[in-house]
Amino acid sequence: MRPLLPREVDGYLVELVKAQHADQVLTEMESRADELRFPIVGRAVGRFLELQARAIGARRVVELGSGYGYSAYWFARAVGEDGEVVCTDADPANARLAENYLRRAGLWAPVRYLVGDALAGLAEVDGELDVVYCDIDKDGYPGAWAAAAERLRVGGLFLCDNVLWDGRVAGLAPEGEPAEVAASRASVTDAIVAMSREIASDPRYVSSVVPIRDGVLVALRVA
Ligand SMILES: C[S@@+](CC[C@H](N)C(=O)[O-])C[C@H]1O[C@@H](n2cnc3c(N)ncnc32)[C@H](O)[C@@H]1O
């Protein structure tokens, strides 16, 4: 994906995080994403997610769309062994890969991986949550927000990736994108914008979008 920030700036942010934290397993997870073009959040956003979770003392995190555990890696660091990171993903192969990577990284203890629809997984988890992190197929974003907004404690965070969608949310056409691809993505763009506007006008939440990589929405529940 083409970063919204100039490549050099994006690269600088990633290098800063690499200087703080090195792990062979993490590097392997990143190589897999490069080789298979699998859309992980990457270092700068991963560290940011960890920071957000640590900042509110999060103990209970639910991820909607976990892939093979790259974003969960950062949440597991934040909540510690006694915390809880519930991963969800439709693909059982991702669950197996996540367990393998996260065990090797010493981060599997707080993780529970539910295979199936992400919102069905969220419904299976009882009680109030500290963080819901959303990274499912983008047409599902409004539904994810509707399901998550009530589940977070006051002081909890809704975090959502790809909310700038390569600039499409602001009417920018990504470089070289064929017209038919742009047209097929219009409804997805609409879904991301609809969710973001709904969150921005929700009096229970204070929110902002941080424009690292493809944009991360942060919404803090205040009422
Ligand atoms: C962008 S990837 C997640 C990457 C992961 N958050 C990371 O950064 O490492 C999206 C994942 O969500 C899964 N997915 C998409 N929509 C889903 C849904 N509605 N229910 C369950 N899984 C879904 C896909 O199988 C895919 O693995």
The ligand as a Gaussian input file, in Angstrom:
#p B3LYP/6-31G(d) Opt

LIG

0 1
 C       -6.420000      -6.518000       7.375000
 S       -6.434000      -8.154000       7.895000
 C       -6.094000      -8.065000       9.613000
 C       -4.689000      -7.763000       9.925000
 C       -4.372000      -7.730000      11.413000
 N       -5.252000      -6.837000      12.153000
 C       -2.937000      -7.290000      11.590000
 O       -2.660000      -6.092000      11.512000
 O       -2.107000      -8.155000      11.780000
 C       -8.145000      -8.497000       7.945000
 C       -8.475000      -9.906000       8.444000
 O       -9.823000      -9.881000       8.821000
 C      -10.457000     -11.068000       8.377000
 N      -11.862000     -10.664000       8.189000
 C      -12.343000      -9.700000       7.362000
 N      -13.654000      -9.511000       7.553000
 C      -14.023000     -10.374000       8.550000
 C      -15.244000     -10.642000       9.226000
 N      -16.359000      -9.981000       8.934000
 N      -15.232000     -11.590000      10.187000
 C      -14.099000     -12.271000      10.500000
 N      -12.916000     -12.051000       9.899000
 C      -12.872000     -11.118000       8.946000
 C       -9.716000     -11.526000       7.154000
 O       -9.768000     -12.933000       7.057000
 C       -8.309000     -11.005000       7.411000
 O       -7.494000     -11.993000       7.958000

